Amino acid sequence: MGKDNKRILIIGQGLAGTVLALELLDKGQDVTVVNDPEIKGSSWAAGGIINPITGRRMVKTWNADELFPVLKDFYNSWEAILNCKFYHQKNIYRPFLELSDLNDWLAKYDDPEYLDYVKKVEKGPILEKKLQNPHGGLLLKNSGYLDIPVFLKNAQKYIEDKGTLVIKEFLYQDLFHSENHITWNGKEYDDIVFCRGANERHSEIFGWLPFRPNKGELLNIKIDLNIDFGITRGKFLMPVAKGFFKLGATYDNHYDHEEKTFEAKQKILNDLKNFLDTEPEVSDHFVGIRPATKDRKPIIGKHPEINNVFIFNGLGAKGVSLSPWCAKELSGQILENKPIDKRVNIDRFFSLLR
Ligand SMILES: Cc1cc2nc3c(=O)[nH]c(=O)nc-3n(C[C@H](O)[C@H](O)[C@H](O)COP(=O)(O)OP(=O)(O)OC[C@H]3O[C@@H](n4cnc5c(N)ncnc54)[C@H](O)[C@@H]3O)c2cc1C
């Protein structure tokens, strides 16, 4: 380890903490990750969908042209290093809701803005007997899903091997600040990065940030449908093995508890029936709290008043697509003092602290 290497403590091993840890290990840093699996993170509940064109209005996802090349490169290279498969590139089919959508996309198809993301415009229905898509739809490329549990488990082994992993609840009272370093668990570190997801809203030092946690539920189902692409129409349906799909998700920012509910399960299944004629068998049901923010953008960067303390949060509903690009922004700041893109920089909220 050269003298320019930093000792960095990361709290949380969801997508944010994991992607950042890999990025920093790749740059030769001395990384320790602290994670408490008893504190349920959002990453383990997530569908992992990567979708460049989203929403009812079918617009390019925020900052897609910067995010997508970075995520592709990141997950492809880590698949090679970790020697396992978790980045599944699959087309996603988005049925048009109205005939005008078909006409709009026939006009937009050649637009250089969308060339990287649109594979085909279907002018009429596909899977006609099963799928509601009378006006055809849009077949997307550069899309797919990340098998998040496989990614997190294999990354965890790598972190244990190349850095340090501590399975423990982090308590703020155990952290000691000096002018140039911090001390935790009897060891000195140059910097600490909080990657605690929605749990950060209870934080002693970042609780003032405008978090808007959002509860989500998702199902694993078995259906009699043989397709190799995802479908999104209000809900997403993603094939993960023959006959097995991920189906989700709900969005709820007025929840009064964090457990899964029968109502959410029924809502997901009813929404599926609105576009697919099928009798699903539910094999699993997941719940998680998305770490979303007031302006729906990530929050990354340095604490305004406490030295050597950073945050990586606010991945919201798109952690898989956002985290590799955000981790590069943050590691640039931590290691080279590079400015963070102002759209995701924590400094846009500094006025809230005064
Ligand atoms: C139902 C559902 C479906 C979703 N689908 C998608 C999708 O299809 N595509 C997509 O990109 N995103 C999706 N998301 C969003 C995605 O889950 C998040 O963007 C992302 O996982 C957030 O990662 P994170 O690391 O910031 O937080 P988390 O995953 O919550 O990780 C936080 C980590 O910190 C640990 N921790 C917290 N406090 C402490 C402490 N005091 N001490 C030690 N450890 C601590 C926790 O154990 C956890 O491991 C979905 C979310 C839900 C709920």
The ligand as a Tripos MOL2 file, in Angstrom:
@<TRIPOS>MOLECULE
LIG
   53    58     1     0     0
SMALL
NO_CHARGES

@<TRIPOS>ATOM
      1 C1        -39.6440   -3.2030   -4.2880 C.3       1 LIG1
      2 C2        -38.4610   -2.4490   -4.8430 C.ar      1 LIG1
      3 C3        -38.1370   -2.5910   -6.1810 C.ar      1 LIG1
      4 C4        -37.0480   -1.9110   -6.7110 C.ar      1 LIG1
      5 N1        -36.7260   -2.1130   -8.0200 N.ar      1 LIG1
      6 C5        -35.6430   -1.5060   -8.5400 C.ar      1 LIG1
      7 C6        -35.2760   -1.7550   -9.8920 C.ar      1 LIG1
      8 O1        -35.9300   -2.5230  -10.5930 O.2       1 LIG1
      9 N2        -34.1740   -1.1260  -10.3830 N.ar      1 LIG1
     10 C7        -33.4150   -0.2730   -9.6090 C.ar      1 LIG1
     11 O2        -32.4140    0.2720  -10.1030 O.2       1 LIG1
     12 N3        -33.7440   -0.0260   -8.3210 N.ar      1 LIG1
     13 C8        -34.8410   -0.6100   -7.7750 C.ar      1 LIG1
     14 N4        -35.1830   -0.3630   -6.4770 N.ar      1 LIG1
     15 C9        -34.4260    0.6610   -5.7380 C.3       1 LIG1
     16 C10       -33.1060    0.1250   -5.1660 C.3       1 LIG1
     17 O3        -33.4130   -0.8780   -4.2440 O.3       1 LIG1
     18 C11       -32.3310    1.2700   -4.4980 C.3       1 LIG1
     19 O4        -32.1120    2.3420   -5.3940 O.3       1 LIG1
     20 C12       -30.9720    0.8050   -3.9920 C.3       1 LIG1
     21 O5        -30.9910   -0.5390   -3.6520 O.3       1 LIG1
     22 C13       -30.5090    1.6120   -2.7990 C.3       1 LIG1
     23 O6        -29.2610    1.1360   -2.3690 O.3       1 LIG1
     24 P1        -28.5480    1.7270   -1.0820 P.3       1 LIG1
     25 O7        -27.2590    1.0160   -0.9620 O.co2     1 LIG1
     26 O8        -28.5290    3.2140   -1.1260 O.co2     1 LIG1
     27 O9        -29.5160    1.3590    0.1380 O.3       1 LIG1
     28 P2        -29.8190   -0.0890    0.8180 P.3       1 LIG1
     29 O10       -29.9340   -1.1440   -0.1840 O.co2     1 LIG1
     30 O11       -30.9890    0.1350    1.7180 O.co2     1 LIG1
     31 O12       -28.5330   -0.3870    1.6630 O.3       1 LIG1
     32 C14       -28.2490    0.1690    2.9250 C.3       1 LIG1
     33 C15       -27.3290   -0.7830    3.6670 C.3       1 LIG1
     34 O13       -26.8810   -0.1640    4.8610 O.3       1 LIG1
     35 C16       -26.9520   -1.0950    5.9240 C.3       1 LIG1
     36 N5        -27.1050   -0.3190    7.1480 N.ar      1 LIG1
     37 C17       -28.0400    0.6430    7.4100 C.ar      1 LIG1
     38 N6        -27.8230    1.1650    8.6200 N.ar      1 LIG1
     39 C18       -26.7290    0.5300    9.1340 C.ar      1 LIG1
     40 C19       -25.9980    0.6360   10.3710 C.ar      1 LIG1
     41 N7        -26.3260    1.5160   11.3210 N.pl3     1 LIG1
     42 N8        -24.9380   -0.1920   10.5750 N.ar      1 LIG1
     43 C20       -24.5640   -1.0870    9.6290 C.ar      1 LIG1
     44 N9        -25.2110   -1.2140    8.4340 N.ar      1 LIG1
     45 C21       -26.2720   -0.4160    8.2040 C.ar      1 LIG1
     46 C22       -28.1400   -1.9910    5.5860 C.3       1 LIG1
     47 O14       -28.0140   -3.2480    6.1940 O.3       1 LIG1
     48 C23       -28.0190   -2.0880    4.0580 C.3       1 LIG1
     49 O15       -27.1920   -3.1630    3.6860 O.3       1 LIG1
     50 C24       -36.2750   -1.0260   -5.9020 C.ar      1 LIG1
     51 C25       -36.5880   -0.8990   -4.5520 C.ar      1 LIG1
     52 C26       -37.6840   -1.6010   -4.0220 C.ar      1 LIG1
     53 C27       -37.9930   -1.4410   -2.5500 C.3       1 LIG1
@<TRIPOS>BOND
     1     1     2 1
     2     2     3 ar
     3     2    52 ar
     4     3     4 ar
     5     4     5 ar
     6     4    50 ar
     7     5     6 ar
     8     6     7 ar
     9     6    13 1
    10     7     8 2
    11     7     9 ar
    12     9    10 ar
    13    10    11 2
    14    10    12 ar
    15    12    13 ar
    16    13    14 ar
    17    14    15 1
    18    14    50 ar
    19    15    16 1
    20    16    17 1
    21    16    18 1
    22    18    19 1
    23    18    20 1
    24    20    21 1
    25    20    22 1
    26    22    23 1
    27    23    24 1
    28    24    25 2
    29    24    26 1
    30    24    27 1
    31    27    28 1
    32    28    29 2
    33    28    30 1
    34    28    31 1
    35    31    32 1
    36    32    33 1
    37    33    34 1
    38    33    48 1
    39    34    35 1
    40    35    36 1
    41    35    46 1
    42    36    37 ar
    43    36    45 ar
    44    37    38 ar
    45    38    39 ar
    46    39    40 ar
    47    39    45 ar
    48    40    41 1
    49    40    42 ar
    50    42    43 ar
    51    43    44 ar
    52    44    45 ar
    53    46    47 1
    54    46    48 1
    55    48    49 1
    56    50    51 ar
    57    51    52 ar
    58    52    53 1
@<TRIPOS>SUBSTRUCTURE
     1 LIG1         1 GROUP 0 **** ****
